[in-house]
Amino acid sequence: MKKVLFNLTDGELNQFVIDMGLPRFRAKQIREWLNRGAPDFSVMKNLPIDLREKLNQVAETLPVKIVQKLESKDNQTTKFLLELNDCEQIECVLMRTTYGNSVCVSSQAGCAMGCKFCASTLLGLKRNLTINEMFAQVLVAQWELRGDKLNDTRPNGDANNNDVSHIVVMGTGEPLQNTENVIGFLERANNELNISWRRITVSTCGIVSGIDALNTWGRPINLAISLHAPDDDLRTQIMPINNRYKIAEVLDAAFRFSDTHNRQLMIEYILLGKKNADGEIELFNSSPEHAEKLSNLMRGHNVMVNLIPWNAVDERDFASISGNAVHRFQDILIKNGVHTRIRRERGADIGSACGQLRLKNAKR
């Protein structure tokens, strides 16, 4: 198996270069390219061609490599299918917005949560991702934005340049089943890419011990809770995690985090319908009654309810509800004083919208 140079410490990279019979300064050159997300050695133009070829025979640059890249029709969203060094596959998504460039990062290969409306859990959980594997996803997106502009020294975090400015840990997997590595990754993104804590969001389906760990960690990131139902009976039907952590316990932990760090809590709520025997779509978790129940849970707290029209997943037995039903649900929340918005989906045509991430090309 080839050595992954990105995974080496500076000392290990120096020794690797020396063992190849090269001068020590080559390690610094290689490291500069690795930190920019160089996908292979061919782009390292300040290295001799014969050295690039030699390196390619014995090493890889990053712990992920692009298997497939899909572009949305509006050219605002890019989805990457990435292969890890052990041949497991993950996905990440680059979203170009008016406020900056955001990367949706996967925290696990597969997912064990079993949510009934989501594609990401179809193949089950394979393993947790390392800090380097998560960080490399951001670098893949950064390379897509900037390429091999070695002399481009514009600061990170500026929405008007070609840098990643926001990170959302909302890709495949449950981040708070991999809390230690997620925290390590976010520390590195803040330190090395200068991405502000307030431009980082972690989404969880409600692992209370993980939420408490984030609170103890003490960084003022944004927390998002995938709620998707206003009562325990309904949530248990679609989210098995509710058998372990009930809504009241999840929200108590989330509100503690929000209050401690003075951050608005995001509540993610996918609006689901189901076809009845006559082929008509009935409101599953999206009726006016459900909106009233959700309002009661949110009232008096600093929250943003992010309403998400369901994105079709072939293997799931749900249906999209009408636009009128979506807006009626939102209107009830607004009437009850709950801050809410309807999420603008990005990349639905390439399967990168909320709940759609899957590994169609993965080896089963």
C-alpha positions as CSV (number, residue, x, y, z in Angstrom):
1,M,0.0,0.0,0.0
2,K,1.3,3.4,-0.9
3,K,2.3,5.8,1.9
4,V,-0.1,8.8,2.3
5,L,2.1,11.8,2.7
6,F,-0.6,14.0,4.1
7,N,-0.8,11.7,7.1
8,L,2.8,12.1,8.0
9,T,4.1,14.6,10.6
10,D,6.7,17.1,9.4
11,G,9.4,15.0,11.0
12,E,8.1,11.9,9.2
13,L,7.9,13.7,5.9
14,N,11.5,15.0,6.3
15,Q,12.7,11.4,6.9
16,F,10.7,10.1,3.9
17,V,12.4,12.7,1.7
18,I,15.8,11.9,3.1
19,D,15.2,8.1,2.7
20,M,14.5,8.8,-1.0
21,G,17.9,10.5,-1.3
22,L,16.4,14.0,-1.7
23,P,17.5,17.3,-0.2
24,R,15.5,18.3,2.9
25,F,13.9,21.4,1.2
26,R,11.8,19.1,-0.9
27,A,9.8,18.2,2.2
28,K,8.8,21.8,2.6
29,Q,7.8,22.1,-1.0
30,I,5.7,18.9,-0.8
31,R,4.1,20.0,2.4
32,E,3.0,23.3,0.8
33,W,1.2,21.4,-1.9
34,L,-0.4,18.9,0.5
35,N,-1.8,21.8,2.6
36,R,-3.4,23.2,-0.6
37,G,-5.1,19.9,-1.3
38,A,-3.0,18.7,-4.3
39,P,-4.8,15.7,-5.6
40,D,-1.7,14.1,-7.0
41,F,2.0,14.7,-7.6
42,S,1.6,15.8,-11.3
43,V,0.4,19.3,-10.2
44,M,3.5,20.0,-8.1
45,K,5.1,22.1,-10.8
46,N,8.1,23.2,-8.8
47,L,9.3,19.6,-8.5
48,P,11.2,17.9,-11.4
49,I,9.1,15.7,-13.6
50,D,11.2,12.6,-12.8
51,L,10.7,13.2,-9.1
52,R,7.0,13.6,-9.5
53,E,6.9,10.3,-11.3
54,K,9.0,8.6,-8.7
55,L,6.8,9.9,-5.9
56,N,3.7,8.7,-7.7
57,Q,5.1,5.1,-7.7
58,V,5.5,5.0,-3.9
59,A,3.0,7.5,-2.3
60,E,-0.3,9.2,-2.4
61,T,-0.9,12.9,-1.6
62,L,-4.2,12.9,0.4
63,P,-6.1,10.2,2.4
64,V,-9.0,10.7,0.0
65,K,-9.1,10.6,-3.8
66,I,-11.9,11.7,-6.1
67,V,-13.8,8.8,-7.8
68,Q,-16.5,11.0,-9.3
69,K,-17.4,14.6,-9.4
70,L,-20.9,15.9,-10.2
71,E,-21.9,19.5,-11.0
72,S,-25.4,20.9,-10.4
73,K,-27.1,22.5,-13.4
74,D,-26.8,25.9,-11.9
75,N,-23.0,25.4,-11.3
76,Q,-23.4,26.3,-7.6
77,T,-23.0,22.9,-6.1
78,T,-20.4,20.2,-6.6
79,K,-20.7,16.7,-5.1
80,F,-17.6,14.6,-4.7
81,L,-17.6,10.8,-4.4
82,L,-14.3,10.1,-2.5
83,E,-12.4,6.9,-1.9
84,L,-10.5,6.4,1.3
85,N,-7.2,4.5,1.6
86,D,-9.0,1.3,2.7
87,C,-11.4,1.6,-0.3
88,E,-14.4,2.7,1.7
89,Q,-16.2,5.6,0.1
90,I,-17.7,8.8,1.3
91,E,-19.3,12.0,-0.2
92,C,-18.8,15.7,0.5
93,V,-20.5,18.7,-1.1
94,L,-19.2,22.1,-2.0
95,M,-21.9,24.8,-2.1
96,R,-21.1,28.3,-3.6
97,T,-23.4,30.9,-2.0
98,T,-23.7,34.7,-1.8
99,Y,-22.3,34.6,1.8
100,G,-19.3,32.4,0.9
101,N,-18.2,28.8,0.0
102,S,-19.5,26.1,2.3
103,V,-18.4,22.5,2.5
104,C,-20.7,19.7,3.8
105,V,-18.4,17.2,5.4
106,S,-19.0,13.5,6.2
107,S,-17.9,12.3,9.6
108,Q,-18.4,8.5,9.1
109,A,-18.3,6.1,6.2
110,G,-21.9,5.0,6.3
111,C,-24.3,5.7,9.1
112,A,-25.8,3.6,11.9
113,M,-28.8,5.9,12.8
114,G,-31.3,4.2,10.5
115,C,-33.5,7.2,9.9
116,K,-36.4,6.1,7.7
117,F,-36.3,9.1,5.4
118,C,-32.6,9.2,4.6
119,A,-30.4,7.7,2.0
120,S,-27.1,8.0,3.9
121,T,-27.9,5.1,6.3
122,L,-28.9,2.5,3.6
123,L,-25.6,0.7,3.7
124,G,-25.1,0.9,7.4
125,L,-22.1,2.1,9.3
126,K,-18.6,1.1,8.1
127,R,-16.4,3.1,10.4
128,N,-15.5,6.5,11.8
129,L,-13.4,8.9,9.8
130,T,-10.1,10.2,11.1
131,I,-9.3,13.9,11.6
132,N,-7.1,13.8,8.4
133,E,-9.9,12.3,6.4
134,M,-12.4,15.0,7.4
135,F,-9.9,17.8,6.9
136,A,-9.0,16.4,3.5
137,Q,-12.6,16.8,2.4
138,V,-12.3,20.5,2.9
139,L,-9.0,20.6,1.0
140,V,-10.6,18.8,-1.9
141,A,-13.2,21.6,-2.0
142,Q,-10.5,24.2,-1.6
143,W,-8.6,22.8,-4.5
144,E,-11.8,22.9,-6.6
145,L,-12.1,26.5,-5.8
146,R,-8.5,27.6,-6.1
147,G,-6.6,25.0,-8.1
148,D,-2.8,25.1,-8.1
149,K,-2.5,28.9,-7.6
150,L,0.7,28.5,-5.5
151,N,1.3,32.2,-5.2
152,D,-2.3,33.1,-4.3
153,T,-2.1,34.3,-0.7
154,R,-5.5,35.9,-0.3
155,P,-6.8,35.4,3.3
156,N,-9.2,32.6,4.1
157,G,-12.8,33.3,5.2
158,D,-13.5,36.1,2.7
159,A,-16.8,35.5,1.0
160,N,-15.6,37.3,-2.1
161,N,-12.6,35.0,-2.8
162,N,-12.0,31.4,-3.7
163,D,-11.6,30.0,-0.2
164,V,-13.8,27.7,1.9
165,S,-15.4,30.0,4.4
166,H,-18.0,27.8,6.1
167,I,-18.1,24.2,7.3
168,V,-21.2,22.1,8.0
169,V,-20.7,18.7,9.4
170,M,-24.0,17.4,7.9
171,G,-22.7,14.8,5.4
172,T,-22.9,11.0,5.8
173,G,-22.7,9.8,9.4
174,E,-23.6,10.9,12.9
175,P,-20.9,13.4,14.0
176,L,-21.5,12.8,17.7
177,Q,-20.7,9.1,17.4
178,N,-17.3,10.3,16.4
179,T,-17.0,13.3,18.7
180,E,-13.3,13.2,19.5
181,N,-12.2,13.2,15.9
182,V,-14.8,15.8,14.9
183,I,-13.6,18.1,17.6
184,G,-10.0,17.6,16.4
185,F,-10.9,18.3,12.8
186,L,-12.8,21.5,13.7
187,E,-9.8,22.7,15.9
188,R,-7.6,22.1,12.9
189,A,-9.9,23.9,10.5
190,N,-10.1,26.9,12.8
191,N,-6.3,27.0,13.3
192,E,-5.0,26.2,9.9
193,L,-7.8,27.5,7.6
194,N,-8.8,30.4,9.8
195,I,-12.5,29.4,9.6
196,S,-14.4,31.2,12.4
197,W,-16.2,29.1,15.0
198,R,-19.3,31.0,14.1
199,R,-19.0,29.7,10.5
200,I,-19.0,26.1,11.6
201,T,-22.1,24.0,12.2
202,V,-22.4,20.5,13.6
203,S,-25.7,18.6,13.0
204,T,-26.8,15.7,15.2
205,C,-29.9,13.5,15.4
206,G,-29.7,13.9,19.2
207,I,-26.8,12.1,20.9
208,V,-27.1,13.8,24.2
209,S,-23.7,12.7,25.6
210,G,-22.1,14.2,22.4
211,I,-24.0,17.5,22.8
212,D,-22.8,17.7,26.4
213,A,-19.2,17.0,25.1
214,L,-19.5,19.9,22.7
215,N,-20.7,22.1,25.5
216,T,-17.7,21.1,27.7
217,W,-15.4,21.7,24.7
218,G,-16.6,25.2,24.8
219,R,-16.3,26.5,21.3
220,P,-19.1,28.8,20.1
221,I,-20.0,26.8,17.0
222,N,-23.5,26.4,15.6
223,L,-25.5,23.4,16.7
224,A,-28.2,21.8,14.6
225,I,-30.7,19.2,15.8
226,S,-32.4,16.9,13.3
227,L,-35.7,16.7,15.0
228,H,-38.3,15.9,12.3
229,A,-41.2,15.2,14.6
230,P,-42.9,17.1,17.5
231,D,-43.7,14.2,19.7
232,D,-41.9,11.0,20.8
233,D,-44.4,8.6,19.3
234,L,-44.0,10.0,15.8
235,R,-40.2,10.5,16.1
236,T,-39.7,7.0,17.2
237,Q,-41.4,5.7,14.0
238,I,-38.9,7.5,11.8
239,M,-35.7,7.9,14.0
240,P,-34.6,4.9,16.0
241,I,-32.3,7.1,18.1
242,N,-35.5,8.3,19.9
243,N,-35.7,5.0,21.7
244,R,-32.5,6.0,23.5
245,Y,-32.9,9.8,23.8
246,K,-36.4,11.3,24.0
247,I,-37.2,14.7,22.6
248,A,-37.3,16.5,25.9
249,E,-33.8,15.2,26.8
250,V,-32.4,16.1,23.4
251,L,-33.8,19.6,23.5
252,D,-32.7,20.2,27.1
253,A,-29.1,19.5,26.1
254,A,-29.4,21.6,23.0
255,F,-30.9,24.6,24.8
256,R,-28.1,24.4,27.4
257,F,-25.6,24.5,24.6
258,S,-27.4,27.4,22.9
259,D,-27.7,29.4,26.1
260,T,-24.1,28.8,27.2
261,H,-22.6,30.0,23.9
262,N,-25.2,32.6,23.0
263,R,-25.8,30.9,19.7
264,Q,-29.2,30.4,17.9
265,L,-30.1,26.8,17.9
266,M,-31.0,25.3,14.5
267,I,-33.9,22.8,14.4
268,E,-34.0,20.8,11.2
269,Y,-37.4,19.5,10.3
270,I,-38.1,17.5,7.1
271,L,-41.7,17.8,6.0
272,L,-42.9,14.3,5.0
273,G,-46.0,13.0,3.3
274,K,-47.2,9.4,2.6
275,K,-49.3,7.9,-0.1
276,N,-52.5,6.3,1.1
277,A,-54.2,3.3,-0.6
278,D,-55.9,5.6,-3.1
279,G,-52.6,7.1,-4.1
280,E,-53.3,10.4,-2.4
281,I,-50.6,12.1,-0.3
282,E,-51.4,12.4,3.4
283,L,-49.5,14.7,5.8
284,F,-47.2,12.5,7.9
285,N,-45.4,14.9,10.2
286,S,-46.5,18.1,8.5
287,S,-50.1,18.8,9.4
288,P,-51.3,22.0,11.2
289,E,-51.5,20.0,14.4
290,H,-47.9,19.0,14.1
291,A,-46.9,22.7,13.5
292,E,-48.8,23.7,16.7
293,K,-47.0,21.0,18.7
294,L,-43.6,22.0,17.3
295,S,-44.4,25.6,18.2
296,N,-45.0,24.6,21.8
297,L,-41.6,23.0,22.0
298,M,-39.8,26.0,20.5
299,R,-41.6,28.9,22.2
300,G,-39.4,31.1,24.4
301,H,-36.1,29.7,23.0
302,N,-33.6,31.2,20.6
303,V,-34.1,28.9,17.7
304,M,-34.4,28.9,13.9
305,V,-36.6,26.1,12.6
306,N,-35.3,25.1,9.2
307,L,-38.1,23.5,7.2
308,I,-36.9,21.1,4.6
309,P,-39.2,19.8,1.9
310,W,-38.5,16.1,1.5
311,N,-36.1,15.1,-1.3
312,A,-37.0,11.9,-3.0
313,V,-35.1,8.8,-2.0
314,D,-36.1,5.8,-4.1
315,E,-35.8,3.2,-1.3
316,R,-37.9,5.2,1.2
317,D,-41.7,5.0,1.5
318,F,-42.4,8.7,1.8
319,A,-43.7,11.4,-0.6
320,S,-43.2,15.2,-1.0
321,I,-46.0,17.4,0.2
322,S,-47.4,20.4,-1.7
323,G,-45.9,23.8,-1.6
324,N,-49.1,25.1,-0.1
325,A,-48.8,22.6,2.8
326,V,-45.2,23.6,3.4
327,H,-46.1,27.3,3.6
328,R,-49.1,26.6,5.8
329,F,-46.8,24.8,8.2
330,Q,-44.4,27.8,8.2
331,D,-47.2,30.3,8.7
332,I,-48.4,28.5,11.9
333,L,-44.8,28.7,13.3
334,I,-44.5,32.3,12.4
335,K,-48.0,33.1,14.0
336,N,-46.7,31.5,17.2
337,G,-43.6,33.6,17.3
338,V,-41.1,30.9,16.1
339,H,-38.4,32.1,13.8
340,T,-38.5,29.8,10.7
341,R,-37.4,29.5,7.1
342,I,-37.8,27.1,4.3
343,R,-34.5,25.7,3.2
344,R,-33.4,26.4,-0.3
345,E,-32.2,23.0,-1.5
346,R,-28.9,22.9,-3.3
347,G,-27.8,20.2,-5.7
348,A,-31.0,18.1,-5.6
349,D,-30.4,17.3,-9.3
350,I,-27.1,15.6,-8.4
351,G,-28.4,13.9,-5.2
352,S,-26.6,16.2,-2.8
353,A,-29.6,17.8,-1.1
354,C,-30.6,17.1,2.5
355,G,-31.1,13.3,3.1
356,Q,-30.0,12.4,-0.4
357,L,-26.3,11.6,0.2
358,R,-25.7,8.0,-0.8
359,L,-23.0,5.8,-2.4
360,K,-24.7,4.6,-5.5
361,N,-21.3,3.5,-6.9
362,A,-20.1,1.9,-3.6
363,K,-19.2,-1.7,-3.5
364,R,-21.9,-3.6,-1.6
